[in-house]
């Protein structure tokens, strides 16, 4: 499993998700709850727009000087006793991790939640090589048991309710306790504890890396990243190459925005800072530290008209507000990056071939633009994707023909006028009871959830003329 999470085509995926009431209810409830909490925290902080602007400037500054900060970071990590590996592709990244696992004779890896490791398909590569990978984030652990991909970047199991979770625990681990979150969490915690103690390697992502000190910042609500980075002898942190900040001062701002935007909290439960491997007088920590910095297409994005998307701090706020995400959930997108951010970044990293439908899973309501803590103009970037898709003739042939016909008629005023009159007359005959007489193909899909108004045979221009005259007469 890597960036692409489904082999089913987009329309079928969407239909399956729309017909899944459990997912839709779970996602709607989560959106409501997280959205309300987020708003409370935004109001409490005050001057939210100023904070957004500041956060956006920090991210832009980093992107404009990324080469220098990457250099500084790698120097610092090396000086602190760690090893840095720059991975150009996802294969480079997984091969390096496999190499480390081999050198350590690792049989078991414990892992904290990390989207970039999903993106590069790390679990699959390690498992193929005979290394057991245990997800230790509660949601990810349940999904791993159920062989189900994540559907949200912050709340991976957002689509499941507690009955489904209990069923998974019962079928996979023989759990027969109550259906309460507390009891099920306790059960999982006891299982994972043994894995923390026996794993040779701990893998984490990296919310932010501080160039000035070579530190890696991990933000969790469960404390599992601390266990992954203190108990196993080797720690591998995997980060997207853009997740850098110059100093702790900027982290302060970004963490303030991240926690509020992601889960509607002032801070997440655990904020962990790691600066290299264990030193002689440290009581815990790994003996070896590796930082894998993943490019996987990001350099190309940096120099493109989509570069703003690299400001993303993966807070998930755009998903929590998106009406399309509310109806089709994360699995509707078929990418480990769903929602508005997924609609932008998936085609950039994974290519249009697999993800060209995603920019169309959007009504351009711009709700995501408003909540994004780093001011990414997501709706504009989605429209840019649509433009590229049209310019490169990746749309359906029938659509291309229709657009050509429309363009031709639209640029011949006489033809347009005749067309409008003829169209209005035909519509009177053609539409009955809200549906067209011939309801097939794209028309049937469009009218599946929409009724057309019954037409009276009058064209818009004629109606408008009458309407204006009436207005004049009425004074
Ligand atoms: S695009 Fe903005 S709102 Fe969406 S995950 Fe990234 S930072 Fe958060």
Boltz pocket constraint, residues with backbone or C-beta under 6 A from the ligand:
constraints:
  - pocket:
      binder: B
      contacts: [[A, 261], [A, 311], [A, 312], [A, 313], [A, 314], [A, 315], [A, 316], [A, 317], [A, 318], [A, 319], [A, 341], [A, 368], [A, 371], [A, 372], [A, 373], [A, 374], [A, 375], [A, 376], [A, 378]]
      max_distance: 6.0
